[in-house]
């Protein structure tokens, strides 16, 4: 069936992924481009130095244009290489922070979306209350579920998983098996954010006045983390979209922009279709007519 023939179904979904996931994916791809651009530049630099038969005792200024007052710790090419390698490790650690932050921002958005779509989960009674009715009546308030949201998005990952399963009844298998990876990343992120990439507890030892060794991460390990987290997020998205969100995000978009769609239901549907097109979302007239009719006929009986 072509997308133009698909009808609106509140608990179905035309899009394969939620809009929060689509945003997550864009940032994930951007990070990947940054990473590989940096790796390409590093490889080129090392290859170039090799072709020029550079000696490790040469001054860096022989090959690079550097401010004289900035190279006191890089008197030789070997000194530069050591710092260059450390900077690459630092960049990879920052990638861990970006991967984690992107996932957590996504989780905050998609879990909020799922709860507002299916508020019955707060009472252990999923798909019994249509959140679209509460939305239309102005009865949705994030303060109602802020504790559940915080439990799912903050703290140690095993506790986050437990909170997620308590809220939604279950979780994707990849989320469960990926907990140890997520927890390792959480600790590395905290070390980077609070102790310059060093172990936090060790850095608090005030009897030790030397620089601690930084966490290390290789490119293959970083790529493994990047792929693993993406897979977990993808599975969470499919799980929540299928079981708890459906077309709520479409209803929400119509609710937010309804005043822009003046006219009767047919006029509103046509303008809604145009709105989707402007936001790179492809839906048919039949879907838009169904969505408009559904929303306009909603009556809150709670």
PyMOL commands that set and color helices and strands:
alter all, ss='L'
color gray80, all
select helices_A, chain A and resi 3-5+19-51+60-62+68-70+77-117+119-123+131-136+142-144+146-153+157-168+173-177+179-195+200-203+219-245+248-260+265-278+285-297
alter helices_A, ss='H'
color red, helices_A
deselect
rebuild
show_as cartoon
